[in-house]
Amino acid sequence: MRAPNTLDDIRKLAGADTPVHPASAVKAGWSSIVREAVRYGEVIVTNHNRPEVVVVDIAAYAELVRRAQANDPLRALQADFDRRLAVLATPDGEARLRAIAATGIGPPIARRKAVRKTAR
């Protein structure tokens, strides 16, 4: 997905009622920008009429971080890896590992069959 790079793109994401201010207004009135961010959740800041940054209030930021962490694909991979690795901590883990190593790198079905034989 490409990054939104026009004001229209950003407005579609943020909503039409999200305040927009040029960078010069931010420099001149930071406290009012902060108040708007708290009130609306976010403020779009432009530079030469192009969106440059979005100022968000702390609650919106915390929610963005929480959602990003909850949807992190690496977490699912880590959980799957940990589940598979836990097999080695079982009483027959060493035998299963040796069976897998003995099959070498081949089709996954051959590795599964070898592991099943040692699990019996």
Secondary structure, DSSP 8 states (H G I E B T S, - for coil): -----SHHHHHHHH-TTS-EEEHHHHHH-HHHHHHHHHHHSEEEEEETTEEEEEEE-HHHHHHHHHHHHHT-HHHHHHHHHHHHHHGGGSTTHHHHHHHHHHH-S--HHHHHHHHHHHH-
